[in-house]
Amino acid sequence: MTASAVDVVEPVLFLAQQEVARLLSVADCINLMSDAMAALARGEVHQPLRQIVSAPGAKGLLGLMPAYIGGADPVYGAKTGGFFPGNSALGLDPHQGCVLLFSGETGALMAVMSASEVTGIRTAAMTGLATRLLARPDASQLALIGSGHQAHWQLQAVAAARPLTSVKVAARSLASARAFVAVQQPAYGFAMEAVGSAEAAVRDADIVVTVTNAREPILLDAWIAPGTHINAVGSSTPAYCEIEPALMGRASLFVDRRESTLAESGDYLNALRAGLVSPASLRAEIGELVIGAHPGRGGANEVTLFKSLGMALEDVATAHLLYLRAKAARVGTWLPM
């Protein structure tokens, strides 16, 4: 490398979990995800399906999620991370790994970031965006199914999207739901209540979030009132499923990306095998709602469901914004390569 080339090489940013949280809130990230989904809908993003390595007998899986975002300041990026469901019992986030950011002009490594915090924030921001676009304007009662590592971000997202008046929380045990409520309630002005079952949580709800590691449906069609909006977040591979096939067949389905849903969503694939949905059942991608290519909710009594899988675009867009904010604030660890 020449001396002049050395002079222009930027140091690489390393951002830890706490620094990511300091630089970006869930509420901020909702608008970022709106812009990212619009870019996807306009064809400005190149993103292959993620690659999953699931070894026989292993306690978790490893995923590789790359993407390219064009425009005036193009970037490549990739999240390399594991999903280890048993981590919850150890007090660890099931999602582990890092997000890598590269210059779209030179290919130079720009940043390495904690994937756990990035994943939690951007996943919740997609919930917030979908709720903003699809829930009834007067929706105010949330049922939160799941109290694990991502639940607090999901609560923040829905609270940013709608003026909530009440939240009911159901978890694997009533004790877990109560513990979650005890920690979260002081941060909010609306009432939060722990309940003993998913059914008890959703009976009066007009917004539902499922964020669990369930392998069998935990949300049934019979429990859902007309006009409800559902964010199905927890199942992100074919082996996991939160939503009863009958409910998938009844609801108007919206997705982050059609291609990913058809290949990877256990909720969709279970309903497909039951003959209750088809590719034509996917009304639109969220980005198509953002750019006005699809109207979204069709009426006050329509049940809408956003199937969130997560994709590399969300990680890379988040990492790019974090890089710019960290550079401006001189936050993080900057090391020469």
Secondary structure as GFF3:
##gff-version 3
##sequence-region A 1 337
A	DSSP	alpha_helix	3	8	.	.	.	ID=ss1
A	DSSP	beta_strand	12	15	.	.	.	ID=ss2
A	DSSP	alpha_helix	17	23	.	.	.	ID=ss3
A	DSSP	alpha_helix	26	41	.	.	.	ID=ss4
A	DSSP	beta_strand	45	46	.	.	.	ID=ss5
A	DSSP	beta_strand	51	53	.	.	.	ID=ss6
A	DSSP	beta_strand	61	69	.	.	.	ID=ss7
A	DSSP	beta_strand	75	83	.	.	.	ID=ss8
A	DSSP	three_ten_helix	85	90	.	.	.	ID=ss9
A	DSSP	beta_strand	95	103	.	.	.	ID=ss10
A	DSSP	beta_strand	109	114	.	.	.	ID=ss11
A	DSSP	alpha_helix	115	134	.	.	.	ID=ss12
A	DSSP	beta_strand	141	145	.	.	.	ID=ss13
A	DSSP	alpha_helix	151	161	.	.	.	ID=ss14
A	DSSP	beta_strand	166	170	.	.	.	ID=ss15
A	DSSP	alpha_helix	174	184	.	.	.	ID=ss16
A	DSSP	three_ten_helix	185	187	.	.	.	ID=ss17
A	DSSP	beta_strand	191	194	.	.	.	ID=ss18
A	DSSP	alpha_helix	198	202	.	.	.	ID=ss19
A	DSSP	beta_strand	207	210	.	.	.	ID=ss20
A	DSSP	three_ten_helix	221	223	.	.	.	ID=ss21
A	DSSP	beta_strand	229	232	.	.	.	ID=ss22
A	DSSP	alpha_helix	245	250	.	.	.	ID=ss23
A	DSSP	beta_strand	252	255	.	.	.	ID=ss24
A	DSSP	alpha_helix	258	264	.	.	.	ID=ss25
A	DSSP	alpha_helix	266	273	.	.	.	ID=ss26
A	DSSP	three_ten_helix	279	281	.	.	.	ID=ss27
A	DSSP	beta_strand	282	285	.	.	.	ID=ss28
A	DSSP	alpha_helix	286	290	.	.	.	ID=ss29
A	DSSP	beta_strand	304	307	.	.	.	ID=ss30
A	DSSP	alpha_helix	312	329	.	.	.	ID=ss31
A	DSSP	beta_strand	333	335	.	.	.	ID=ss32
###
